[in-house]
Amino acid sequence: MNNDNIGKTSLRIAETDPKFVGKGIAIIDPKIMNDLQLGTGDILEISGNKSKTHAILWSAQQNDSGKKLIRIDGYTRNNLGMGIDDNVSVRKVNARKVEQVVLSPTEDLNVVGLEEYLPEILEGHVVTKGDTIPVNMMGHKIGFIITTIIPSDGPGIIASDTDFVIGSVPKQGTKLIPRV
């Protein structure tokens, strides 16, 4: 018997509140939260047609009750290859603390001390290998592709002592996820 569909439900993607953009947060229908016994802070696996990503569940908006919505930002939608009004499935998963993460910027970058700065601004973010995450640097959002996380078995949560390694910009021809 396949356990992949246990605790899974289908939701329609909607725009999130601007204050949650770039934070890796998902807000879902409070009725679905209750039905699936989910709570704020749970880690959600969000599955699209061919890909999946992870987000942290945030308190639901009561006016969304019964609408079967998931509110996620453009970065999360791009990681899924999905858009507004597309349907995704969600389920609760466990995530472990990330010991090390290797990131590659989506554009040329030369910032001294960036590895020491990243744990401070990304602490608490849930990451998945292959995702692109935004980092606000001096008022400019730079995308970073997660190329490796250790441990590598599933999603991870960045902690204040997570070790960061900055890789190189992907070569021409490598699929980049556009900045939003």
C-alpha positions in Angstrom: 0.0 0.0 0.0 1.3 3.5 -0.9 1.4 5.9 2.0 2.2 9.0 -0.2 -1.4 10.2 -0.3 -2.1 9.8 3.5 -2.9 13.2 5.0 -2.8 14.9 1.5 -5.3 17.3 0.1 -5.6 19.4 -3.1 -5.7 23.2 -2.8 -5.9 26.1 -5.3 -3.0 28.6 -5.3 -3.7 32.2 -4.4 -1.6 35.3 -3.8 -0.2 35.8 -0.3 0.0 38.9 1.8 3.0 41.0 0.8 4.5 40.8 4.3 5.1 37.0 3.7 6.9 37.4 0.3 10.3 35.7 0.4 9.8 34.1 3.8 8.9 30.5 2.6 5.5 30.7 4.3 2.2 29.0 3.2 -1.2 30.0 4.5 -4.0 27.5 3.9 -7.7 27.2 4.4 -8.4 27.0 8.2 -11.0 24.2 7.6 -8.3 22.1 5.8 -5.9 22.9 8.6 -8.4 21.5 11.1 -9.2 18.5 8.9 -5.5 17.5 8.5 -4.7 18.4 12.1 -2.2 21.0 11.0 -0.9 23.9 13.1 1.2 27.0 12.7 4.9 26.1 12.3 4.3 22.7 10.7 6.3 22.0 7.6 4.3 21.4 4.4 5.3 19.5 1.4 3.7 21.3 -1.6 3.5 19.2 -4.8 2.8 20.5 -8.2 2.6 18.6 -11.6 6.3 17.6 -11.7 8.0 19.2 -8.7 7.7 19.8 -5.0 8.9 22.3 -2.5 8.4 23.0 1.2 7.1 25.9 3.3 6.3 26.7 6.9 2.6 26.8 7.7 1.4 30.1 9.1 -1.9 31.0 10.9 -4.9 30.8 8.5 -7.1 33.6 7.5 -10.7 33.0 8.7 -12.1 34.6 5.5 -10.5 31.8 3.5 -12.4 29.1 5.4 -14.0 26.5 3.0 -12.3 28.0 -0.1 -9.6 25.3 -0.4 -6.9 27.9 -1.0 -3.2 27.9 -0.3 -1.6 31.3 -0.3 2.1 31.3 -1.4 4.4 33.9 -2.8 5.9 34.0 -6.3 9.2 32.5 -5.3 7.4 29.4 -4.0 5.2 29.2 -7.1 8.3 29.5 -9.3 10.0 26.7 -7.4 6.9 24.6 -8.2 6.6 25.8 -11.8 3.0 26.7 -10.9 0.9 29.9 -11.0 -2.2 31.5 -9.4 -5.3 29.3 -9.6 -3.3 26.1 -10.3 -3.9 23.2 -8.0 -1.3 21.6 -5.7 -1.4 19.0 -3.1 -0.1 19.5 0.4 0.9 17.2 3.3 2.7 17.6 6.6 6.3 16.4 6.7 9.2 16.5 9.1 12.3 18.6 8.5 15.7 18.4 10.2 18.1 21.1 11.1 20.4 21.9 8.2 24.1 21.5 9.1 25.4 22.9 5.8 23.8 24.5 2.7 25.6 25.3 -0.5 24.0 28.1 -2.5 24.8 29.4 -6.0 23.8 33.0 -6.8 21.7 33.5 -9.9 23.9 36.5 -10.9 27.5 37.5 -10.5 28.1 38.5 -6.9 31.2 39.4 -4.8 30.3 40.2 -1.2 32.9 39.6 1.5 31.5 37.9 4.6 28.2 36.8 3.0 28.5 33.3 4.5 28.5 34.8 8.0 25.5 37.1 7.2 23.2 34.4 5.7 22.4 32.4 8.9 21.2 35.6 10.6 18.7 36.5 7.8 17.7 33.0 6.8 17.3 31.4 10.2 14.0 29.5 10.4 13.6 29.2 6.7 12.8 25.7 5.3 14.9 24.8 2.3 14.7 22.1 -0.4 17.5 21.2 -2.8 16.9 22.8 -6.2 14.8 25.7 -4.8 15.6 29.3 -5.4 15.4 31.6 -2.4 15.6 35.4 -2.3 18.1 37.2 -0.2 17.7 41.0 0.4 21.0 42.7 0.1 21.2 46.4 0.4 17.6 46.8 -0.9 18.3 44.4 -3.9 16.9 40.9 -3.9 19.4 38.3 -5.1 18.2 34.8 -5.9 20.2 31.8 -4.7 19.8 28.3 -5.9 20.0 25.6 -3.1 22.5 23.2 -4.7 23.2 21.0 -1.6 21.8 20.6 1.9 23.3 18.4 4.6 21.6 16.2 5.8 20.2 15.6 2.4 17.2 13.5 3.2 14.2 15.8 2.7 13.6 19.4 3.6 15.8 21.2 6.2 15.4 24.1 8.5 18.2 26.7 8.6 19.5 27.4 12.1 21.7 30.1 13.5 24.7 27.8 13.3 24.1 26.4 9.8 27.3 26.6 7.7 26.9 28.3 4.4 29.0 27.8 1.3 28.6 30.1 -1.7 29.1 28.4 -5.0 29.5 30.0 -8.5 26.9 31.4 -10.8 25.5 28.5 -12.9 26.9 28.3 -16.4 25.0 29.6 -19.5 22.4 27.1 -20.6 21.6 26.1 -17.0 18.0 26.6 -16.2 17.6 29.6 -14.0 14.4 30.5 -12.2 13.5 34.1 -12.9 13.4 36.7 -10.2 10.0 38.0 -9.3 
